[in-house]
Amino acid sequence: MKRSKITTRLITAAGILIVLAVVTLAVIHVLAGRTPRWRGSKSFLKSFIRSTLDSRSVKSFRSGDYTSIIFLHQSTGRNLIDQGKVREQLQQSGYAFWDHDYNDIGLRSPNGQFTSYSYNVPKDNTDPDGLAGIFKQPAYPLPFNTFSGLLQHEVIIIKSCFPNSDIRSQERLAQLKAWYLEIRSRMDQYPGKVFILFTPPPLNPAETSLEAAVRARALADWLESDEFLKGHPNVSVFDFFNLLAEQEPAAADYNMLRQSYRNGNDSHPNQLANETIGPLFTQFVIDSIQTYRSQAAEP
C-alpha cells in the first residue's frame, strides 16, 4: 500500500513538472514572438538562454557615445563584412561591431568570434515584412525577442536581400513602402538609438526583368529621399542598390547588378563589389553616427 502511494505521488509530481515545463516553454515562445512548437525548440531555447545570460556582457560595450553597432543581415551582408573588411575598419576607428546572420549562424562578437547563439529571428525572415514584424515586437530589458536583442546596441543596421528587388507590380512596390514606413515609425520611438537601413541590392539580369528592376530603383530612391528621411534624424539609409546597379540607361542590364560585380547568374555581389563597397559602407556608418552625435549636442 505504501509503495502504491509513493508511486502515485511520484507520477503526480512528474505530471506537474511536465505541465510546468510545457507552460514555461509556451511562455518563452510568446515572449520571443514565436509560435509555440516542439520542432526546433532545442536550438531556440539554447539561444534564448545564452543570449539572456550574455546580456550584461553585450551591454558592457555601450559607451553612451554610439560605439556599439549591430548589423542584422544574411549572406550578402556576411560577404560585405568579410570581404570588405568592415569589422576591421570599424574596430580601428574605435567601434564595437556585432553582426547577426541566419539563426543557425547567429551573432558574431566584435572580435569576429561566433557567440553560439542568435536573437531568434522569427522564421529567419529579414525581408521587409519580416523586419516590420520584428519592429512590432515588444521591447524587454533582456533579449527575449529579436527586437530586444537589437536594442542592446546603440547603432542598429538592418538589411533585406536581393529577392526583394523582384518587384513585379506597383501594388507590390506600395506594400514594400508600407512595411518600411511601419519600421520607421517604430524607430521614431527610440531617439536614443541610431538606425541605418540598407536599400535592397539589385538582382542579376538572369533573375529579373526590366520592369521589376525599374521598380527596385524606385524603391531605393524613395528610401533615400527626403520624403522618407526628413524629420527622422536618427534614421539613415545606405544606398546599397545604387552602388551595385548598372547606371547607364541605355545598357541592357540597367538597374540590375552590374557586370563587373557579378559571377554568372548569381545575384550575390562578387568579391570586387564587396571590396569596393566595404570601405564606403564603413565610412557611411561612421558619418551617420557623427552627424547624429552633432545634432544631439546642439542646444
Long-range contacts (C-beta under 8 A, 24 or more apart in sequence): 28-144, 31-140, 31-144, 31-145, 32-120, 32-122, 32-144, 32-145, 32-146, 33-122, 33-133, 33-134, 33-137, 33-145, 33-146, 34-120, 34-122, 43-103, 43-104, 44-120, 46-116, 46-117, 47-103, 47-106, 47-117, 47-118, 47-119, 47-120, 48-120, 48-144, 50-115, 50-116, 50-117, 51-107, 51-117, 51-118, 51-119, 51-120, 51-143, 51-149, 52-142, 52-143, 52-144, 54-115, 54-117, 55-142, 55-143, 55-152, 58-98, 58-143, 58-152, 58-153, 59-152, 61-96, 61-98, 61-110, 61-153, 62-152, 62-153, 62-154, 63-154, 64-154, 65-154, 65-293, 66-154, 66-155, 66-194, 66-289, 66-292, 66-293, 67-94, 67-95, 67-96, 67-154, 68-95, 68-96, 68-98, 68-152, 68-153, 68-154, 68-155, 69-95, 69-96, 69-97, 69-98, 69-153, 69-154, 69-155, 69-156, 69-157, 69-285, 70-98, 70-99, 70-100, 70-150, 70-152, 70-153, 70-155, 70-156, 70-157, 71-97, 71-98, 71-99, 71-100, 71-157, 71-158, 71-159, 72-99, 72-100, 72-121, 72-126, 72-150, 72-156, 72-157, 72-158, 72-159, 73-99, 73-100, 73-101, 73-126, 73-157, 73-158, 73-159, 73-161, 74-101, 74-102, 74-124, 74-126, 74-159, 74-161, 75-101, 75-102, 75-161, 75-268, 76-159, 76-161, 76-162, 76-201, 76-268, 76-269, 77-101, 77-159, 77-161, 77-198, 78-105, 79-268, 79-269, 79-271, 79-274, 80-269, 80-274, 80-277, 80-278, 80-281, 81-278, 82-274, 83-271, 83-274, 83-275, 83-278, 84-274, 84-275, 84-276, 84-277, 84-278, 84-279, 84-281, 84-282, 85-275, 85-278, 85-279, 86-278, 86-281, 86-282, 87-112, 89-278, 89-279, 89-282, 90-282, 90-285, 90-286, 93-282, 93-286, 95-285, 95-286, 95-289, 98-153, 100-149, 119-143, 119-145, 119-146, 119-149, 119-150, 120-145, 120-146, 120-149, 121-146, 122-146, 126-158, 126-159, 126-160, 126-161, 127-160, 127-161, 127-163, 127-164, 128-160, 128-164, 128-176, 128-179, 128-180, 128-183, 129-179, 130-160, 131-158, 131-160, 131-179, 131-183, 132-179, 132-180, 132-182, 132-183, 135-182, 135-183, 135-186, 135-187, 136-182, 136-186, 151-190, 151-193, 154-193, 154-194, 155-193, 155-194, 155-195, 155-196, 155-285, 155-288, 155-289, 156-193, 156-194, 156-195, 156-196, 157-195, 157-196, 157-197, 157-198, 157-238, 157-285, 158-183, 158-195, 158-196, 158-197, 158-198, 159-197, 159-198, 159-200, 159-240, 160-198, 160-200, 161-200, 161-201, 162-200, 162-201, 162-202, 162-203, 162-257, 162-267, 162-268, 163-203, 164-200, 165-200, 165-201, 165-202, 165-203, 165-208, 165-212, 165-213, 165-216, 165-219, 165-241, 166-203, 166-207, 166-208, 166-212, 166-216, 167-212, 167-215, 167-216, 167-219, 168-209, 168-211, 168-212, 168-215, 169-215, 170-215, 172-215, 173-215, 173-218, 173-219, 176-219, 177-219, 177-222, 180-223, 180-228, 184-228, 184-232, 184-235, 187-232, 187-234, 187-235, 188-232, 188-234, 188-235, 190-234, 191-233, 191-234, 193-234, 194-234, 194-236, 194-288, 194-289, 194-292, 195-234, 195-235, 195-236, 196-235, 196-236, 196-237, 196-238, 196-284, 196-285, 196-288, 197-223, 197-235, 197-236, 197-237, 197-238, 198-237, 198-238, 198-240, 199-223, 199-224, 199-237, 199-238, 199-239, 199-240, 199-241, 199-242, 200-240, 200-241, 201-240, 201-241, 201-244, 201-257, 201-267, 201-269, 202-241, 202-244, 202-245, 202-246, 202-255, 202-256, 202-257, 202-267, 203-256, 203-257, 203-267, 204-256, 204-257, 204-262, 204-265, 204-266, 204-267, 205-252, 205-253, 205-256, 205-257, 206-265, 207-265, 207-267, 208-256, 210-254, 210-255, 213-245, 213-254, 213-255, 213-256, 214-255, 216-241, 216-255, 217-241, 217-242, 217-245, 217-255, 220-245, 233-292, 233-295, 234-292, 236-284, 236-288, 236-291, 238-281, 238-284, 238-285, 240-277, 240-281, 243-277, 243-280, 244-269, 244-273, 244-277
